[in-house]
Amino acid sequence: MGQERVNGSGKMEIAAEQKKRFGCVDWFCNGTGKVHAALMMMQLGFAGHQILSRVALTSGLSQFVYAIYRNGLALIIMGPFAYVLEKKDRPPMTLKLMYRFFLLGLTGIVGSQQLFLAGLIYTSATFAATMQNAVPVITFLMAMMLGLEKVRIGRLDGQAKVLGTVVCVAGAILMSVYKGPAVYHGWAKEDGNEDLHKLVGHFLGSHLVRFGISQWQLGGILLLINCISWAAYLIMQAPILKVCPTPLTITAFTYFFGSLQVGVLMFIVTGGKINWSLSWGAQAISVAYAGVISSGINFSLQSWAIQKGGPLLVSLYTPVQTIIVAFLSVLLLGDSLYLGSLVGGSGAVLGLYLVTWGQVEHRKRDALEIAAETKNEDLEASAHPHFPTSVSSLTQPLLNDQHGEDRDQDLLPSSPSSIYRIWITSPSTVPLEPHRGSAENTSRSPDLIMDLNGSSLVEDKPSRCDRKVDDQNRVL
């Protein structure tokens, strides 16, 4: 037995040394690094999509045709993969699940994609990308209203969440209603209010002009509603993934219902009079990129990342997209930068990181509280006279108490092979008395299991404290 303990200790030391030497590889392979790498790739893909979409839409391509081609192509690509790869894990497709998929299509495709494309046409790629920074804060606000997030106003993390929400929403609203002077003049030509009649119809365009709403402000309002719809889409995915843990299947059904809804909306708005042709240039490239990269790959990565890290983590990578799009739009599209966008965008990013800091701090404090409570419970349990904690008392149990056998009989396991777990959560190693036949004392790690008859001493799974803390700290 002593030799087994020594061998086990040596294996633990080797494993610890390997973990220390290859920490970065372990960080990536255990899932954390994969989630962050996927989110970074997703933002790069979305940034390229915004640039190409802007070029295609300004060249005359209808946003409805663009969306139908994009999502139809993504459905053709993702459908077979979803059917084959997730066949074993996919639950039965009930009417309730179909209803949820329908709502995902309504929020993620119609409400999010269509409003984003309209806002992109009326403003600029930089403006549209900057407005997306409001998505994480709106996501948090919705989660708080639904009882999924808790805010403790008396604590600093709760105050940071509230302040960040106010600052971010104020920045998004400022971007929508205030354009301001140009800080940087690009070479691209901008349209004026005279195009509102053509873009939204004579009736609605006349009312918008009458109330002094410019094309830029209309685009900002549409993008703000787009952020709300996108946040709702993220919130709705989390509970669906619990009952249907198949990201590809969810994505495929989202495209299916979303494409049908966009088609119905297109016939309502245009009366069926629309040009379905694509030019062999920017339009075809943009549709292919959007269908394969943005919808096919990015949406699947997003569903997988939500499943692994939660909707908040996914939304926190939005500022990366803003930086990339701002650089590319100024360099390639000749977009101008305006004071309202810079001030409002800075407020949105500042509010985003205030909410982020509050979220992280909230989880840290909750984890510490759970750890403290669990440690107190374990200390009380180990201090109880009925729970011996030394090997010597276990090798010959209850010799020192003539009434102990009667008092402790109910605590014994029903099966001789059963063991009674005694968790030792001290941060230091536990010195053990030498076993019979052992030449010296040995030490083991804190999380141990002691057999009632003292014949074995084995290492087990992490303690309750570790499991509770792990539940509180998701992948970040």
N, C-alpha and C positions, 0 to 999 in steps of 0.2 A: 504493500500500500504506500509506504514511504517513497519507493522508487517511482510509483505512478504519479505521486504528487510532484516530485522533482521534474519528471518528464513533462508534466502538464505545465509547470511553471516555466520551463524552458521554451515550450511552444508559445506561451503567452508573450514571453520576452521577444521572441523572433517576430511574432505578429506585430507587436508594438513597434519594433525597429523598422519593419517593412512599411507600416503605416506612416511612420515619421519620414522615411526616405521618399515614399511615393504618395505624399499627401495630396498633391494636386491631381494625380491620376485617380486616386480614390474619391476625391471630391467630385470629379466628373463622372466616374462610373457609378457612384451610388445614387445618381439621379439628380442631384442638385445642379451640377454643372450642365447636364443635358437640358434641363428646363431653361436655364438662363441662355444657353447657346441657341436653343430653339426660338426663344423670344427675340433675341437679337437678329436672327435671320428673318423672322417674321416682320420686324420693323423695317429692315432693309428692303424686303419685298414690297411692303405697302408703300414705302417712299417712292420706289420706281413706278409703282402703279399710279400714284397720284400725278407724277410728271407725264406719263404716257396718256393717261386719261384726259388730262387738260389739253394736250395736243389734239387728241382724237375728237373731243367734244367741240372744241373751237373750230375744227375743220368742217363742221356740219353734221356730224353723226348724232342721231337721236339718242338721248340717254336711255330711253325705253328699249330700243333695239340693242344698244350697247349692253344693258343689263341682261336681256334675254339671251343674247349670244354668250355672254360671259358665264352666266350661271348654268346655261344648257351645256356648254362645253365642260364645265367643272363637273356636272352631274354625270356626263358620259365617262369622264375619266375616273371619278371617285366611286361611282356606283359598283362596278365589278370588284374593286379592291375591298369595299365595305362588305359586300356579300361573301367573298371568299375568306378574307382574313379574320372577320369577326363573327363567323357563322356559329361557332361554339359558344361565344360569350353573349350573343345577342338574345335578349328576352323576347317573348312573344309580342308581336305588334298589336297591342290593344287599341281600342277607340280612344282611351284616355291619352295614350302616348301619341297617337296621331294628332289629337287636338293640341298637345304641347308642341309637336313639330310644326303645326300650322302657325302657332304663335311665334315660334322662332323664325319662321319665314317672314311673318308680318313685321317683326321688329328688326331682324338682322338683314333682310333683303329689301323689303319695300320701305320701311321707315328709315333704315340706316343708309343703304346704298343709294336709293333714289334721291333722298334729301341731300346727301353728300354730293352727288353728281350735280344737282341743281345749284347748290351753294358754290361748288367749284367753278361752274360756268360763270356765275355772277360776280365772283371775287377773284381770288388768285390761289395758286397752289400753296404758297407760303401761309396765307391767311387760313385756308382750310386745314392745313396741318397744325397750325398753332392752336386753332380752336379745339382740336382733338384732345388737348391737355386737360380739358374740363371733364373728360369721360371718367377718370378715376375718382374725382371728387363727387361727381353725380352718382357714380356707382356706390360710393360710401354712403352718400345721403339717402339713396334708396334703400340700401341695406339697413341703415339705422331706422328708417321709417317702418320697415317690415319686421324689425326686431332681430335682425341677423347680426347687427353690430351694436355694441354698448358704448355709451359715452358717460364718463364720470367727470362731471364739471368741476368737482373739487380737486381733481388731480391735474398735474401739468399736462399729461398726455391727452386728457379730455379737452382741456382748453386749447391745445394745439390743433386738435381735430376741428373744433368749432371755428376757430380763427382761420384755419386753412380753407375750410369750406366757404366761408364768407368771402375771403380774398379771391379764391379761384372763380367763384360764380360772378363776383363783381368784375373781375378781369374779362371773363367771357362776355358779359353784357356790354362792357365798355367797347370791346372789339366790334360788337354787333352794331352799335348805334353811333360810334364815333370813329371816323376815318382819319381825320387830321391831315396835316401837311406831309408831303413826301420827304422822308429822311434820305432815301436813295432813289434816284430816278432811273428806271429801267428803260429799255428801248421798245418794249412791247406797247402796242396801241390799246387803249382802254375804251370800252363802250360806255355810253351815257344812259340817261333815263329814257331816251327815245326808244330804246330796245325793249323796254318793259312790256309794251303792247304786243310785240312779237313773241316774247318769251313766255309770258303768262296769260296772254289773251287780252283783247281790247277792254273787256269789262273790268277785270281785276287790275289790269295795268293802269287804267284811268283812275281808279280809286287810290292806288298806291302813289301815283304822281300827285293826286289832289292832296293827300295827307303828307306830302313831302318826303316819302320814303324812296330812297335812291336804290339803284340796282345793287350797290355794295351793301347797304343795310338789309335789303331783302335776302341777299346771300348769307349775311351773318345770322339772321333770324333762322333761316333754314338749316344752317350748320349747327346752331344751338339746339334745335329740335332733333337734328341728327345725333348729337351727342347724348341726348336723353334716351332716344331709341336704342342706341348702341349700348348704353349702360343697362337698360332693361334686358337687352339680349344677353349680356354677360351674367346678370343676376339670375336669369331664368335657366341658363345652362347648368349651373351648379346642382340644383336638385334633380334635374333630368339625368345628369351623369350618374347619380347615385342609384337610380332604378334601371338605367340603361347605360352601363359603362362601356359604350362602344362609340368613340369619337367619330370614326369614319361614317358610321351609319347615321348618326345625328346630323353630321354635315351634309350627307347626301339627301336626306329628307328635307333639310332646311332649303337646299337648292331647289328641290322638286316643288315644294309648296310656294317658295318665293318666286320662282319663275312663273307659275300659274297666276299668282297674285299680280305680278308686274304686267303680265299679258292682259288681264282684265282691266287693270288701271290704264294701260295704254289705249285700249279701245274706248274707254270712257272719256279720256282726255282728247284723243285725236279722232275718234270716230272711225278708226281703222285705216285712215288715209296717212300712210307713213312709208318712207323709203327704207327697204330692207337691205339694200346693197351696201357693200363695203369696198372702199378703195384699197388697191394693193399697195399700201404704204403705211402711214401712221395708224390708220384705222384698223387694218387687219392685224398689225403687230400689237397694237394696244389691246384688242379683243383677245388675241392668243395669250398674251402675257397675263391679262386679268383672269382668264379662264384657268390657265395652268398654274401660275404662281400665286396670284392673290386669292383666288377662290379655291383652287384645288389643293395647293400645298399649305398656304397660310392659314386657311380656316381649319384644316385638320390639325396643324401644329397648335393652333389656338385652343381647340377643344381638348387636345391632349395636355396642354399646359394648364388649363383650368382644372382638369382632373387631378393633376399632380401638385399644383401650387396654389390653386384658388383664383377667383376672378380678380381680386385686388392686385396680385402679383402681375397678372397679364396686363392690366391697365397701367401699371407703373412704368412700363417701357415706352409709353407714348411719346415722351419728350425726345427720345432718340430719333423718332420719325420726323419730328418738327425740325431738328437741326439739319438732318440730311436733306429734307425737302426745301428748306429755306436756302441752303447753299446751291442746290441744283436748279431751283426755279430762277434764282437771280442770274446764275451763270448760263443756263441753257434757254430759258424762256424769256428772259429780260423783264421779269416782274419788278415792280417798284415796292419799296418798303415804306410804310406809313407810320406816323407817330402813334396812332390809336392801336395799331397791331402790335407795336413794340411794347407799349405800356401795358395794354391789356394782356398780351401774351406773357410778359414778365410776371404779372400778377397771377395768371393762371398757373404758371410753373411754380412760383413761390407757394401758392396755396396747395398745390399738389404735394410738394415735399413737406409742408407742415402736416398735412394729413398723413403722409407716409411715416414721418417721424412719430406722430402720435400713435399710429397703428403698431409700429415696431415696439415702442416703449410700453404700450398697453399689454402686448403679449409677453414682454419680458417680465413686467411686474406680476402679471397673473401667474406666470411660470414659477417665479420666486415664491409667491404666496402658496401655490400648490405644493412646492417642494418643502416649504417650512411646515405646512400642515401634515404632510405625509411623514416627515422626519419625526415630528412630535408623536404621531400615532405609533410609529415603529419603536420609538424609545419607550413609550408606555407599554407596548406589547413585550418588549425584551426585558423590561424591569418587573414584569408580573411574576410572582413566585411559581406559577404553574408552568412557566416557559424556561427551562434550563438552557443556558447558552454556552456551556463549556463541554468539551468532549468527555472530560472525566466523569461528569455527572450523567452523561448519556450512556457511557459504557456499562454502568451498573445503576440503572435508574431507580430513584426513590428509595435507596438504601438508608438515607439519613432521616426519612420520615415514615414512621410506622403506619401512619394513617394516609400516606400519600397515594397508595394504590387504590383505595376506595374513592378518594377525592378526585383522582385524575383519570379514573377508568373511562369516563364519558368523553375524554379528550383524545383517547387513542384512536387511530385509524381502524376502520372495520376490516381491512385486509392486511395480512402480514407484510405484503409487498409495498403497502402504501407508506409514504414518508410524510412527516410533519415538517412543513417549511418554516424556517426561522430566518427572516431576512435581517442581515446586518448591514446597515447603511452608513456606517462610519466611514469618513473619507480616507482613513488610514487602513493598512492591511491588518489582518487579524492574526496574531501569533497563536499557534496551536500547540497543544501539548504533544509530545512525541507519541506516536502510535507504537504498539508492541512490535518489536522488530525493527524499529527505526532508530537510527543513530543520533539524529539531531532534530531540533525543531524546524518546522517549515512555516512559510507564510503564504497566504493566498489573498486574492482580491476580495473586496468587501461583499459582493453579492454571492452568497453561498447558500447551500441547502444542507441541513444537518439531518441525518437519519436518527430516528428515535433510539435505536439500539446502538448507535455509534459505530456501526460496521462500515459505513461509507460516508464520504464527504465529497460532494460533487458540485461543480459550478453550474448554475442555471441561468435562465433568461434574465434580462434587466429587471431591476426592482420596479415596484409600483410607481415610485417617484419618477423614475426615468420614463416609464410609459406615459404618465400623465403630462410630464413636461414635453414629451415628444408630440403628444396630441395638440398641445397649445402652440408649439412652434412648427408651423408648416414650412415647406421649402421656400426659402428667401435668398 
